[in-house]
Amino acid sequence: MEGMKSMKKKSDSYYDKAWRWVEDTYLKYFGENRTSYGVKDTLRKGEVSGNKDIDRAQREIGEAVGGQFGKGGVGESVGSNVDKSFLRGNV
């Protein structure tokens, strides 16, 4: 029974690493990292006013702020470091 748990943990670990690679590759293709995407996604989820103009403004602000942490943004190095350190559990 203990051997099965060990094999499952190892299998889950491989799955998690493979899935993380897929996510990283997808985000990199669009010039994003987990930090920039997370900022944009968080602000996008806050669109609850029901007013299309306010929601659009909020979405644009989220894109602008989140984009600063992505590729070519002023905070690109901050976004990359947060991604590598905190979001991957390497603290």
HTML snippet that shows the backbone in 3Dmol.js (N, CA, C, O; Angstrom):
<script src="https://3Dmol.org/build/3Dmol-min.js"></script>
<div id="view" style="width:600px;height:400px;position:relative"></div>
<script>
const pdb = `
ATOM      1  N   MET A   1       0.817  -1.193   0.000  1.00  0.00           N
ATOM      2  CA  MET A   1       0.000   0.000   0.000  1.00  0.00           C
ATOM      3  C   MET A   1       0.860   1.255   0.000  1.00  0.00           C
ATOM      4  O   MET A   1       0.561   2.214  -0.712  1.00  0.00           O
ATOM      5  N   GLU A   2       1.944   1.256   0.806  1.00  0.00           N
ATOM      6  CA  GLU A   2       2.837   2.413   0.888  1.00  0.00           C
ATOM      7  C   GLU A   2       3.508   2.665  -0.463  1.00  0.00           C
ATOM      8  O   GLU A   2       3.712   3.815  -0.854  1.00  0.00           O
ATOM      9  N   GLY A   3       3.848   1.598  -1.169  1.00  0.00           N
ATOM     10  CA  GLY A   3       4.479   1.728  -2.489  1.00  0.00           C
ATOM     11  C   GLY A   3       3.559   2.404  -3.492  1.00  0.00           C
ATOM     12  O   GLY A   3       4.006   3.180  -4.336  1.00  0.00           O
ATOM     13  N   MET A   4       2.265   2.102  -3.391  1.00  0.00           N
ATOM     14  CA  MET A   4       1.283   2.706  -4.296  1.00  0.00           C
ATOM     15  C   MET A   4       1.177   4.208  -4.045  1.00  0.00           C
ATOM     16  O   MET A   4       1.075   4.994  -4.987  1.00  0.00           O
ATOM     17  N   LYS A   5       1.202   4.605  -2.763  1.00  0.00           N
ATOM     18  CA  LYS A   5       1.128   6.033  -2.435  1.00  0.00           C
ATOM     19  C   LYS A   5       2.345   6.762  -2.966  1.00  0.00           C
ATOM     20  O   LYS A   5       2.237   7.872  -3.486  1.00  0.00           O
ATOM     21  N   SER A   6       3.500   6.138  -2.837  1.00  0.00           N
ATOM     22  CA  SER A   6       4.737   6.740  -3.320  1.00  0.00           C
ATOM     23  C   SER A   6       4.689   6.906  -4.838  1.00  0.00           C
ATOM     24  O   SER A   6       5.087   7.944  -5.366  1.00  0.00           O
ATOM     25  N   MET A   7       4.197   5.872  -5.543  1.00  0.00           N
ATOM     26  CA  MET A   7       4.084   5.944  -7.001  1.00  0.00           C
ATOM     27  C   MET A   7       3.089   7.026  -7.403  1.00  0.00           C
ATOM     28  O   MET A   7       3.323   7.741  -8.378  1.00  0.00           O
ATOM     29  N   LYS A   8       1.980   7.162  -6.672  1.00  0.00           N
ATOM     30  CA  LYS A   8       0.984   8.179  -6.985  1.00  0.00           C
ATOM     31  C   LYS A   8       1.565   9.572  -6.800  1.00  0.00           C
ATOM     32  O   LYS A   8       1.338  10.452  -7.631  1.00  0.00           O
ATOM     33  N   LYS A   9       2.319   9.786  -5.714  1.00  0.00           N
ATOM     34  CA  LYS A   9       2.949  11.085  -5.475  1.00  0.00           C
ATOM     35  C   LYS A   9       3.899  11.432  -6.610  1.00  0.00           C
ATOM     36  O   LYS A   9       3.908  12.560  -7.103  1.00  0.00           O
ATOM     37  N   LYS A  10       4.699  10.454  -7.022  1.00  0.00           N
ATOM     38  CA  LYS A  10       5.648  10.684  -8.107  1.00  0.00           C
ATOM     39  C   LYS A  10       4.908  10.987  -9.401  1.00  0.00           C
ATOM     40  O   LYS A  10       5.307  11.879 -10.151  1.00  0.00           O
ATOM     41  N   SER A  11       3.836  10.252  -9.668  1.00  0.00           N
ATOM     42  CA  SER A  11       3.027  10.480 -10.864  1.00  0.00           C
ATOM     43  C   SER A  11       2.404  11.876 -10.839  1.00  0.00           C
ATOM     44  O   SER A  11       2.404  12.580 -11.849  1.00  0.00           O
ATOM     45  N   ASP A  12       1.870  12.275  -9.672  1.00  0.00           N
ATOM     46  CA  ASP A  12       1.282  13.606  -9.539  1.00  0.00           C
ATOM     47  C   ASP A  12       2.334  14.679  -9.768  1.00  0.00           C
ATOM     48  O   ASP A  12       2.061  15.709 -10.385  1.00  0.00           O
ATOM     49  N   SER A  13       3.536  14.431  -9.266  1.00  0.00           N
ATOM     50  CA  SER A  13       4.620  15.388  -9.425  1.00  0.00           C
ATOM     51  C   SER A  13       4.957  15.580 -10.904  1.00  0.00           C
ATOM     52  O   SER A  13       5.138  16.712 -11.352  1.00  0.00           O
ATOM     53  N   TYR A  14       5.042  14.496 -11.660  1.00  0.00           N
ATOM     54  CA  TYR A  14       5.313  14.582 -13.096  1.00  0.00           C
ATOM     55  C   TYR A  14       4.182  15.307 -13.810  1.00  0.00           C
ATOM     56  O   TYR A  14       4.420  16.130 -14.694  1.00  0.00           O
ATOM     57  N   TYR A  15       2.955  14.995 -13.422  1.00  0.00           N
ATOM     58  CA  TYR A  15       1.796  15.643 -14.031  1.00  0.00           C
ATOM     59  C   TYR A  15       1.825  17.142 -13.757  1.00  0.00           C
ATOM     60  O   TYR A  15       1.614  17.948 -14.664  1.00  0.00           O
ATOM     61  N   ASP A  16       2.086  17.514 -12.503  1.00  0.00           N
ATOM     62  CA  ASP A  16       2.136  18.929 -12.137  1.00  0.00           C
ATOM     63  C   ASP A  16       3.223  19.660 -12.910  1.00  0.00           C
ATOM     64  O   ASP A  16       3.004  20.775 -13.385  1.00  0.00           O
ATOM     65  N   LYS A  17       4.383  19.049 -13.040  1.00  0.00           N
ATOM     66  CA  LYS A  17       5.483  19.676 -13.783  1.00  0.00           C
ATOM     67  C   LYS A  17       5.135  19.817 -15.261  1.00  0.00           C
ATOM     68  O   LYS A  17       5.423  20.844 -15.876  1.00  0.00           O
ATOM     69  N   ALA A  18       4.521  18.791 -15.825  1.00  0.00           N
ATOM     70  CA  ALA A  18       4.148  18.855 -17.241  1.00  0.00           C
ATOM     71  C   ALA A  18       3.083  19.919 -17.471  1.00  0.00           C
ATOM     72  O   ALA A  18       3.160  20.678 -18.436  1.00  0.00           O
ATOM     73  N   TRP A  19       2.100  19.976 -16.596  1.00  0.00           N
ATOM     74  CA  TRP A  19       1.032  20.963 -16.739  1.00  0.00           C
ATOM     75  C   TRP A  19       1.578  22.378 -16.564  1.00  0.00           C
ATOM     76  O   TRP A  19       1.181  23.291 -17.289  1.00  0.00           O
ATOM     77  N   ARG A  20       2.481  22.561 -15.610  1.00  0.00           N
ATOM     78  CA  ARG A  20       3.107  23.876 -15.398  1.00  0.00           C
ATOM     79  C   ARG A  20       3.871  24.301 -16.647  1.00  0.00           C
ATOM     80  O   ARG A  20       3.833  25.471 -17.028  1.00  0.00           O
ATOM     81  N   TRP A  21       4.565  23.357 -17.288  1.00  0.00           N
ATOM     82  CA  TRP A  21       5.294  23.659 -18.514  1.00  0.00           C
ATOM     83  C   TRP A  21       4.331  24.110 -19.610  1.00  0.00           C
ATOM     84  O   TRP A  21       4.607  25.072 -20.328  1.00  0.00           O
ATOM     85  N   VAL A  22       3.205  23.416 -19.736  1.00  0.00           N
ATOM     86  CA  VAL A  22       2.202  23.795 -20.745  1.00  0.00           C
ATOM     87  C   VAL A  22       1.697  25.209 -20.467  1.00  0.00           C
ATOM     88  O   VAL A  22       1.602  26.026 -21.383  1.00  0.00           O
ATOM     89  N   GLU A  23       1.375  25.497 -19.210  1.00  0.00           N
ATOM     90  CA  GLU A  23       0.892  26.835 -18.849  1.00  0.00           C
ATOM     91  C   GLU A  23       1.952  27.896 -19.125  1.00  0.00           C
ATOM     92  O   GLU A  23       1.651  28.945 -19.695  1.00  0.00           O
ATOM     93  N   ASP A  24       3.192  27.624 -18.722  1.00  0.00           N
ATOM     94  CA  ASP A  24       4.272  28.586 -18.942  1.00  0.00           C
ATOM     95  C   ASP A  24       4.491  28.848 -20.427  1.00  0.00           C
ATOM     96  O   ASP A  24       4.692  29.991 -20.836  1.00  0.00           O
ATOM     97  N   THR A  25       4.452  27.795 -21.231  1.00  0.00           N
ATOM     98  CA  THR A  25       4.644  27.932 -22.672  1.00  0.00           C
ATOM     99  C   THR A  25       3.525  28.771 -23.282  1.00  0.00           C
ATOM    100  O   THR A  25       3.783  29.640 -24.115  1.00  0.00           O
ATOM    101  N   TYR A  26       2.300  28.519 -22.876  1.00  0.00           N
ATOM    102  CA  TYR A  26       1.150  29.278 -23.367  1.00  0.00           C
ATOM    103  C   TYR A  26       1.282  30.756 -22.993  1.00  0.00           C
ATOM    104  O   TYR A  26       1.106  31.635 -23.837  1.00  0.00           O
ATOM    105  N   LEU A  27       1.590  31.021 -21.732  1.00  0.00           N
ATOM    106  CA  LEU A  27       1.716  32.405 -21.275  1.00  0.00           C
ATOM    107  C   LEU A  27       2.867  33.114 -21.974  1.00  0.00           C
ATOM    108  O   LEU A  27       2.738  34.275 -22.363  1.00  0.00           O
ATOM    109  N   LYS A  28       3.989  32.424 -22.135  1.00  0.00           N
ATOM    110  CA  LYS A  28       5.148  33.030 -22.795  1.00  0.00           C
ATOM    111  C   LYS A  28       4.815  33.378 -24.246  1.00  0.00           C
ATOM    112  O   LYS A  28       5.257  34.411 -24.749  1.00  0.00           O
ATOM    113  N   TYR A  29       4.052  32.541 -24.913  1.00  0.00           N
ATOM    114  CA  TYR A  29       3.659  32.793 -26.301  1.00  0.00           C
ATOM    115  C   TYR A  29       2.939  34.138 -26.428  1.00  0.00           C
ATOM    116  O   TYR A  29       3.107  34.845 -27.421  1.00  0.00           O
ATOM    117  N   PHE A  30       2.143  34.484 -25.426  1.00  0.00           N
ATOM    118  CA  PHE A  30       1.386  35.727 -25.449  1.00  0.00           C
ATOM    119  C   PHE A  30       2.086  36.859 -24.693  1.00  0.00           C
ATOM    120  O   PHE A  30       1.479  37.897 -24.430  1.00  0.00           O
ATOM    121  N   GLY A  31       3.369  36.660 -24.340  1.00  0.00           N
ATOM    122  CA  GLY A  31       4.137  37.698 -23.670  1.00  0.00           C
ATOM    123  C   GLY A  31       3.737  37.903 -22.224  1.00  0.00           C
ATOM    124  O   GLY A  31       3.906  38.994 -21.679  1.00  0.00           O
ATOM    125  N   GLU A  32       3.213  36.873 -21.605  1.00  0.00           N
ATOM    126  CA  GLU A  32       2.735  36.951 -20.228  1.00  0.00           C
ATOM    127  C   GLU A  32       3.600  36.089 -19.321  1.00  0.00           C
ATOM    128  O   GLU A  32       4.395  35.270 -19.782  1.00  0.00           O
ATOM    129  N   ASN A  33       3.426  36.294 -18.035  1.00  0.00           N
ATOM    130  CA  ASN A  33       3.919  35.372 -17.026  1.00  0.00           C
ATOM    131  C   ASN A  33       2.772  35.221 -16.025  1.00  0.00           C
ATOM    132  O   ASN A  33       1.735  35.866 -16.174  1.00  0.00           O
ATOM    133  N   ARG A  34       2.945  34.397 -15.037  1.00  0.00           N
ATOM    134  CA  ARG A  34       1.839  34.155 -14.092  1.00  0.00           C
ATOM    135  C   ARG A  34       1.439  35.411 -13.342  1.00  0.00           C
ATOM    136  O   ARG A  34       0.266  35.595 -13.014  1.00  0.00           O
ATOM    137  N   THR A  35       2.398  36.272 -13.070  1.00  0.00           N
ATOM    138  CA  THR A  35       2.107  37.506 -12.344  1.00  0.00           C
ATOM    139  C   THR A  35       1.243  38.440 -13.187  1.00  0.00           C
ATOM    140  O   THR A  35       0.207  38.918 -12.726  1.00  0.00           O
ATOM    141  N   SER A  36       1.667  38.699 -14.414  1.00  0.00           N
ATOM    142  CA  SER A  36       0.901  39.620 -15.263  1.00  0.00           C
ATOM    143  C   SER A  36      -0.491  39.068 -15.556  1.00  0.00           C
ATOM    144  O   SER A  36      -1.475  39.807 -15.546  1.00  0.00           O
ATOM    145  N   TYR A  37      -0.564  37.773 -15.815  1.00  0.00           N
ATOM    146  CA  TYR A  37      -1.867  37.167 -16.082  1.00  0.00           C
ATOM    147  C   TYR A  37      -2.757  37.219 -14.842  1.00  0.00           C
ATOM    148  O   TYR A  37      -3.956  37.480 -14.939  1.00  0.00           O
ATOM    149  N   GLY A  38      -2.161  36.971 -13.680  1.00  0.00           N
ATOM    150  CA  GLY A  38      -2.932  36.992 -12.436  1.00  0.00           C
ATOM    151  C   GLY A  38      -3.515  38.367 -12.135  1.00  0.00           C
ATOM    152  O   GLY A  38      -4.662  38.478 -11.705  1.00  0.00           O
ATOM    153  N   VAL A  39      -2.726  39.411 -12.362  1.00  0.00           N
ATOM    154  CA  VAL A  39      -3.220  40.769 -12.138  1.00  0.00           C
ATOM    155  C   VAL A  39      -4.386  41.056 -13.070  1.00  0.00           C
ATOM    156  O   VAL A  39      -5.427  41.554 -12.641  1.00  0.00           O
ATOM    157  N   LYS A  40      -4.208  40.742 -14.336  1.00  0.00           N
ATOM    158  CA  LYS A  40      -5.275  40.986 -15.319  1.00  0.00           C
ATOM    159  C   LYS A  40      -6.532  40.193 -14.965  1.00  0.00           C
ATOM    160  O   LYS A  40      -7.640  40.727 -15.008  1.00  0.00           O
ATOM    161  N   ASP A  41      -6.358  38.934 -14.620  1.00  0.00           N
ATOM    162  CA  ASP A  41      -7.493  38.068 -14.312  1.00  0.00           C
ATOM    163  C   ASP A  41      -8.238  38.544 -13.071  1.00  0.00           C
ATOM    164  O   ASP A  41      -9.468  38.529 -13.033  1.00  0.00           O
ATOM    165  N   THR A  42      -7.491  38.965 -12.062  1.00  0.00           N
ATOM    166  CA  THR A  42      -8.118  39.448 -10.827  1.00  0.00           C
ATOM    167  C   THR A  42      -8.965  40.679 -11.095  1.00  0.00           C
ATOM    168  O   THR A  42     -10.094  40.777 -10.614  1.00  0.00           O
ATOM    169  N   LEU A  43      -8.428  41.611 -11.856  1.00  0.00           N
ATOM    170  CA  LEU A  43      -9.188  42.820 -12.155  1.00  0.00           C
ATOM    171  C   LEU A  43     -10.373  42.529 -13.082  1.00  0.00           C
ATOM    172  O   LEU A  43     -11.418  43.174 -12.988  1.00  0.00           O
ATOM    173  N   ARG A  44     -10.200  41.565 -13.965  1.00  0.00           N
ATOM    174  CA  ARG A  44     -11.286  41.188 -14.877  1.00  0.00           C
ATOM    175  C   ARG A  44     -12.460  40.579 -14.107  1.00  0.00           C
ATOM    176  O   ARG A  44     -13.619  40.805 -14.452  1.00  0.00           O
ATOM    177  N   LYS A  45     -12.152  39.810 -13.067  1.00  0.00           N
ATOM    178  CA  LYS A  45     -13.207  39.166 -12.272  1.00  0.00           C
ATOM    179  C   LYS A  45     -13.997  40.179 -11.452  1.00  0.00           C
ATOM    180  O   LYS A  45     -15.099  39.885 -10.989  1.00  0.00           O
ATOM    181  N   GLY A  46     -13.440  41.356 -11.274  1.00  0.00           N
ATOM    182  CA  GLY A  46     -14.106  42.380 -10.483  1.00  0.00           C
ATOM    183  C   GLY A  46     -15.138  43.169 -11.252  1.00  0.00           C
ATOM    184  O   GLY A  46     -15.744  44.088 -10.701  1.00  0.00           O
ATOM    185  N   GLU A  47     -15.353  42.837 -12.508  1.00  0.00           N
ATOM    186  CA  GLU A  47     -16.317  43.565 -13.338  1.00  0.00           C
ATOM    187  C   GLU A  47     -17.730  43.174 -12.932  1.00  0.00           C
ATOM    188  O   GLU A  47     -18.303  42.232 -13.479  1.00  0.00           O
ATOM    189  N   VAL A  48     -18.276  43.888 -11.991  1.00  0.00           N
ATOM    190  CA  VAL A  48     -19.604  43.540 -11.490  1.00  0.00           C
ATOM    191  C   VAL A  48     -20.584  44.707 -11.542  1.00  0.00           C
ATOM    192  O   VAL A  48     -21.705  44.604 -11.044  1.00  0.00           O
ATOM    193  N   SER A  49     -20.165  45.805 -12.139  1.00  0.00           N
ATOM    194  CA  SER A  49     -21.026  46.990 -12.131  1.00  0.00           C
ATOM    195  C   SER A  49     -22.244  46.816 -13.027  1.00  0.00           C
ATOM    196  O   SER A  49     -23.303  47.386 -12.760  1.00  0.00           O
ATOM    197  N   GLY A  50     -22.097  46.037 -14.079  1.00  0.00           N
ATOM    198  CA  GLY A  50     -23.187  45.895 -15.038  1.00  0.00           C
ATOM    199  C   GLY A  50     -23.203  47.013 -16.067  1.00  0.00           C
ATOM    200  O   GLY A  50     -23.941  46.948 -17.050  1.00  0.00           O
ATOM    201  N   ASN A  51     -22.397  48.027 -15.844  1.00  0.00           N
ATOM    202  CA  ASN A  51     -22.285  49.140 -16.785  1.00  0.00           C
ATOM    203  C   ASN A  51     -21.137  48.823 -17.737  1.00  0.00           C
ATOM    204  O   ASN A  51     -19.992  48.675 -17.310  1.00  0.00           O
ATOM    205  N   LYS A  52     -21.446  48.721 -19.023  1.00  0.00           N
ATOM    206  CA  LYS A  52     -20.436  48.287 -19.982  1.00  0.00           C
ATOM    207  C   LYS A  52     -19.256  49.255 -20.069  1.00  0.00           C
ATOM    208  O   LYS A  52     -18.126  48.830 -20.308  1.00  0.00           O
ATOM    209  N   ASP A  53     -19.509  50.552 -19.876  1.00  0.00           N
ATOM    210  CA  ASP A  53     -18.414  51.519 -19.936  1.00  0.00           C
ATOM    211  C   ASP A  53     -17.474  51.380 -18.738  1.00  0.00           C
ATOM    212  O   ASP A  53     -16.254  51.443 -18.893  1.00  0.00           O
ATOM    213  N   ILE A  54     -18.031  51.195 -17.567  1.00  0.00           N
ATOM    214  CA  ILE A  54     -17.208  51.018 -16.363  1.00  0.00           C
ATOM    215  C   ILE A  54     -16.447  49.704 -16.445  1.00  0.00           C
ATOM    216  O   ILE A  54     -15.260  49.649 -16.122  1.00  0.00           O
ATOM    217  N   ASP A  55     -17.123  48.647 -16.877  1.00  0.00           N
ATOM    218  CA  ASP A  55     -16.457  47.349 -17.015  1.00  0.00           C
ATOM    219  C   ASP A  55     -15.331  47.415 -18.049  1.00  0.00           C
ATOM    220  O   ASP A  55     -14.262  46.839 -17.841  1.00  0.00           O
ATOM    221  N   ARG A  56     -15.567  48.111 -19.154  1.00  0.00           N
ATOM    222  CA  ARG A  56     -14.536  48.249 -20.189  1.00  0.00           C
ATOM    223  C   ARG A  56     -13.332  49.024 -19.647  1.00  0.00           C
ATOM    224  O   ARG A  56     -12.186  48.654 -19.898  1.00  0.00           O
ATOM    225  N   ALA A  57     -13.600  50.103 -18.901  1.00  0.00           N
ATOM    226  CA  ALA A  57     -12.508  50.880 -18.316  1.00  0.00           C
ATOM    227  C   ALA A  57     -11.711  50.027 -17.335  1.00  0.00           C
ATOM    228  O   ALA A  57     -10.481  50.085 -17.315  1.00  0.00           O
ATOM    229  N   GLN A  58     -12.403  49.244 -16.531  1.00  0.00           N
ATOM    230  CA  GLN A  58     -11.723  48.381 -15.570  1.00  0.00           C
ATOM    231  C   GLN A  58     -10.881  47.329 -16.288  1.00  0.00           C
ATOM    232  O   GLN A  58      -9.764  47.031 -15.865  1.00  0.00           O
ATOM    233  N   ARG A  59     -11.408  46.774 -17.358  1.00  0.00           N
ATOM    234  CA  ARG A  59     -10.681  45.775 -18.139  1.00  0.00           C
ATOM    235  C   ARG A  59      -9.420  46.392 -18.751  1.00  0.00           C
ATOM    236  O   ARG A  59      -8.355  45.774 -18.753  1.00  0.00           O
ATOM    237  N   GLU A  60      -9.551  47.613 -19.268  1.00  0.00           N
ATOM    238  CA  GLU A  60      -8.402  48.284 -19.874  1.00  0.00           C
ATOM    239  C   GLU A  60      -7.341  48.628 -18.839  1.00  0.00           C
ATOM    240  O   GLU A  60      -6.145  48.517 -19.112  1.00  0.00           O
ATOM    241  N   ILE A  61      -7.771  49.041 -17.662  1.00  0.00           N
ATOM    242  CA  ILE A  61      -6.819  49.317 -16.580  1.00  0.00           C
ATOM    243  C   ILE A  61      -6.106  48.027 -16.176  1.00  0.00           C
ATOM    244  O   ILE A  61      -4.893  48.024 -15.965  1.00  0.00           O
ATOM    245  N   GLY A  62      -6.852  46.946 -16.069  1.00  0.00           N
ATOM    246  CA  GLY A  62      -6.250  45.651 -15.733  1.00  0.00           C
ATOM    247  C   GLY A  62      -5.228  45.217 -16.769  1.00  0.00           C
ATOM    248  O   GLY A  62      -4.162  44.710 -16.418  1.00  0.00           O
ATOM    249  N   GLU A  63      -5.546  45.414 -18.042  1.00  0.00           N
ATOM    250  CA  GLU A  63      -4.613  45.066 -19.113  1.00  0.00           C
ATOM    251  C   GLU A  63      -3.352  45.915 -19.017  1.00  0.00           C
ATOM    252  O   GLU A  63      -2.242  45.410 -19.185  1.00  0.00           O
ATOM    253  N   ALA A  64      -3.527  47.200 -18.747  1.00  0.00           N
ATOM    254  CA  ALA A  64      -2.380  48.108 -18.666  1.00  0.00           C
ATOM    255  C   ALA A  64      -1.496  47.779 -17.461  1.00  0.00           C
ATOM    256  O   ALA A  64      -0.274  47.697 -17.583  1.00  0.00           O
ATOM    257  N   VAL A  65      -2.119  47.595 -16.312  1.00  0.00           N
ATOM    258  CA  VAL A  65      -1.342  47.299 -15.095  1.00  0.00           C
ATOM    259  C   VAL A  65      -0.698  45.922 -15.206  1.00  0.00           C
ATOM    260  O   VAL A  65       0.495  45.777 -14.938  1.00  0.00           O
ATOM    261  N   GLY A  66      -1.462  44.922 -15.592  1.00  0.00           N
ATOM    262  CA  GLY A  66      -0.916  43.574 -15.723  1.00  0.00           C
ATOM    263  C   GLY A  66       0.172  43.503 -16.775  1.00  0.00           C
ATOM    264  O   GLY A  66       1.155  42.780 -16.613  1.00  0.00           O
ATOM    265  N   GLY A  67      -0.001  44.251 -17.853  1.00  0.00           N
ATOM    266  CA  GLY A  67       0.992  44.261 -18.925  1.00  0.00           C
ATOM    267  C   GLY A  67       2.349  44.779 -18.479  1.00  0.00           C
ATOM    268  O   GLY A  67       3.370  44.443 -19.079  1.00  0.00           O
ATOM    269  N   GLN A  68       2.367  45.581 -17.450  1.00  0.00           N
ATOM    270  CA  GLN A  68       3.637  46.113 -16.945  1.00  0.00           C
ATOM    271  C   GLN A  68       4.497  45.017 -16.327  1.00  0.00           C
ATOM    272  O   GLN A  68       5.712  45.177 -16.206  1.00  0.00           O
ATOM    273  N   PHE A  69       3.878  43.906 -15.937  1.00  0.00           N
ATOM    274  CA  PHE A  69       4.620  42.793 -15.344  1.00  0.00           C
ATOM    275  C   PHE A  69       4.960  41.719 -16.371  1.00  0.00           C
ATOM    276  O   PHE A  69       5.662  40.760 -16.051  1.00  0.00           O
ATOM    277  N   GLY A  70       4.471  41.870 -17.603  1.00  0.00           N
ATOM    278  CA  GLY A  70       4.725  40.903 -18.663  1.00  0.00           C
ATOM    279  C   GLY A  70       5.936  41.289 -19.497  1.00  0.00           C
ATOM    280  O   GLY A  70       6.680  42.204 -19.146  1.00  0.00           O
ATOM    281  N   LYS A  71       6.123  40.587 -20.597  1.00  0.00           N
ATOM    282  CA  LYS A  71       7.271  40.806 -21.469  1.00  0.00           C
ATOM    283  C   LYS A  71       7.262  42.233 -22.016  1.00  0.00           C
ATOM    284  O   LYS A  71       6.275  42.693 -22.589  1.00  0.00           O
ATOM    285  N   GLY A  72       8.388  42.917 -21.821  1.00  0.00           N
ATOM    286  CA  GLY A  72       8.536  44.272 -22.328  1.00  0.00           C
ATOM    287  C   GLY A  72       7.979  45.344 -21.413  1.00  0.00           C
ATOM    288  O   GLY A  72       8.111  46.532 -21.707  1.00  0.00           O
ATOM    289  N   GLY A  73       7.364  44.955 -20.320  1.00  0.00           N
ATOM    290  CA  GLY A  73       6.798  45.921 -19.382  1.00  0.00           C
ATOM    291  C   GLY A  73       7.848  46.470 -18.436  1.00  0.00           C
ATOM    292  O   GLY A  73       8.910  45.874 -18.258  1.00  0.00           O
ATOM    293  N   VAL A  74       7.548  47.600 -17.835  1.00  0.00           N
ATOM    294  CA  VAL A  74       8.465  48.235 -16.891  1.00  0.00           C
ATOM    295  C   VAL A  74       8.796  47.286 -15.742  1.00  0.00           C
ATOM    296  O   VAL A  74       9.936  47.246 -15.281  1.00  0.00           O
ATOM    297  N   GLY A  75       7.818  46.532 -15.283  1.00  0.00           N
ATOM    298  CA  GLY A  75       8.026  45.624 -14.161  1.00  0.00           C
ATOM    299  C   GLY A  75       8.248  44.183 -14.576  1.00  0.00           C
ATOM    300  O   GLY A  75       7.966  43.266 -13.805  1.00  0.00           O
ATOM    301  N   GLU A  76       8.755  43.968 -15.793  1.00  0.00           N
ATOM    302  CA  GLU A  76       8.956  42.600 -16.290  1.00  0.00           C
ATOM    303  C   GLU A  76       9.824  41.771 -15.347  1.00  0.00           C
ATOM    304  O   GLU A  76       9.504  40.616 -15.067  1.00  0.00           O
ATOM    305  N   SER A  77      10.910  42.345 -14.861  1.00  0.00           N
ATOM    306  CA  SER A  77      11.796  41.579 -13.978  1.00  0.00           C
ATOM    307  C   SER A  77      11.105  41.272 -12.649  1.00  0.00           C
ATOM    308  O   SER A  77      11.306  40.202 -12.074  1.00  0.00           O
ATOM    309  N   VAL A  78      10.293  42.208 -12.162  1.00  0.00           N
ATOM    310  CA  VAL A  78       9.537  41.958 -10.929  1.00  0.00           C
ATOM    311  C   VAL A  78       8.556  40.814 -11.161  1.00  0.00           C
ATOM    312  O   VAL A  78       8.470  39.896 -10.346  1.00  0.00           O
ATOM    313  N   GLY A  79       7.816  40.864 -12.268  1.00  0.00           N
ATOM    314  CA  GLY A  79       6.864  39.807 -12.588  1.00  0.00           C
ATOM    315  C   GLY A  79       7.526  38.455 -12.715  1.00  0.00           C
ATOM    316  O   GLY A  79       6.997  37.454 -12.232  1.00  0.00           O
ATOM    317  N   SER A  80       8.683  38.414 -13.363  1.00  0.00           N
ATOM    318  CA  SER A  80       9.402  37.150 -13.527  1.00  0.00           C
ATOM    319  C   SER A  80       9.895  36.611 -12.191  1.00  0.00           C
ATOM    320  O   SER A  80       9.811  35.411 -11.926  1.00  0.00           O
ATOM    321  N   ASN A  81      10.414  37.512 -11.345  1.00  0.00           N
ATOM    322  CA  ASN A  81      10.910  37.071 -10.042  1.00  0.00           C
ATOM    323  C   ASN A  81       9.783  36.591  -9.139  1.00  0.00           C
ATOM    324  O   ASN A  81       9.935  35.590  -8.437  1.00  0.00           O
ATOM    325  N   VAL A  82       8.668  37.284  -9.148  1.00  0.00           N
ATOM    326  CA  VAL A  82       7.520  36.846  -8.354  1.00  0.00           C
ATOM    327  C   VAL A  82       7.048  35.491  -8.856  1.00  0.00           C
ATOM    328  O   VAL A  82       6.740  34.595  -8.070  1.00  0.00           O
ATOM    329  N   ASP A  83       6.997  35.355 -10.165  1.00  0.00           N
ATOM    330  CA  ASP A  83       6.576  34.102 -10.775  1.00  0.00           C
ATOM    331  C   ASP A  83       7.490  32.962 -10.348  1.00  0.00           C
ATOM    332  O   ASP A  83       7.009  31.901  -9.950  1.00  0.00           O
ATOM    333  N   LYS A  84       8.771  33.161 -10.422  1.00  0.00           N
ATOM    334  CA  LYS A  84       9.724  32.099 -10.106  1.00  0.00           C
ATOM    335  C   LYS A  84       9.800  31.811  -8.615  1.00  0.00           C
ATOM    336  O   LYS A  84       9.955  30.658  -8.213  1.00  0.00           O
ATOM    337  N   SER A  85       9.694  32.845  -7.797  1.00  0.00           N
ATOM    338  CA  SER A  85       9.877  32.661  -6.359  1.00  0.00           C
ATOM    339  C   SER A  85       8.596  32.271  -5.629  1.00  0.00           C
ATOM    340  O   SER A  85       8.497  31.184  -5.058  1.00  0.00           O
ATOM    341  N   PHE A  86       7.635  33.159  -5.657  1.00  0.00           N
ATOM    342  CA  PHE A  86       6.442  32.969  -4.841  1.00  0.00           C
ATOM    343  C   PHE A  86       5.415  32.026  -5.473  1.00  0.00           C
ATOM    344  O   PHE A  86       4.873  31.150  -4.799  1.00  0.00           O
ATOM    345  N   LEU A  87       5.153  32.208  -6.751  1.00  0.00           N
ATOM    346  CA  LEU A  87       4.084  31.441  -7.378  1.00  0.00           C
ATOM    347  C   LEU A  87       4.460  29.998  -7.648  1.00  0.00           C
ATOM    348  O   LEU A  87       3.580  29.174  -7.899  1.00  0.00           O
ATOM    349  N   ARG A  88       5.713  29.677  -7.603  1.00  0.00           N
ATOM    350  CA  ARG A  88       6.143  28.292  -7.814  1.00  0.00           C
ATOM    351  C   ARG A  88       6.535  27.615  -6.513  1.00  0.00           C
ATOM    352  O   ARG A  88       6.945  26.454  -6.503  1.00  0.00           O
ATOM    353  N   GLY A  89       6.408  28.347  -5.420  1.00  0.00           N
ATOM    354  CA  GLY A  89       6.702  27.746  -4.128  1.00  0.00           C
ATOM    355  C   GLY A  89       8.171  27.586  -3.826  1.00  0.00           C
ATOM    356  O   GLY A  89       8.541  26.712  -3.043  1.00  0.00           O
ATOM    357  N   ASN A  90       9.026  28.407  -4.424  1.00  0.00           N
ATOM    358  CA  ASN A  90      10.465  28.302  -4.203  1.00  0.00           C
ATOM    359  C   ASN A  90      10.951  29.273  -3.140  1.00  0.00           C
ATOM    360  O   ASN A  90      12.137  29.604  -3.102  1.00  0.00           O
ATOM    361  N   VAL A  91      10.059  29.733  -2.282  1.00  0.00           N
ATOM    362  CA  VAL A  91      10.455  30.711  -1.264  1.00  0.00           C
ATOM    363  C   VAL A  91      11.261  30.033  -0.194  1.00  0.00           C
ATOM    364  O   VAL A  91      11.692  30.683   0.758  1.00  0.00           O
TER     365      VAL A  91
END
`;
const viewer = $3Dmol.createViewer("view");
viewer.addModel(pdb, "pdb");
viewer.setStyle({}, {cartoon: {color: "spectrum"}});
viewer.zoomTo();
viewer.render();
</script>
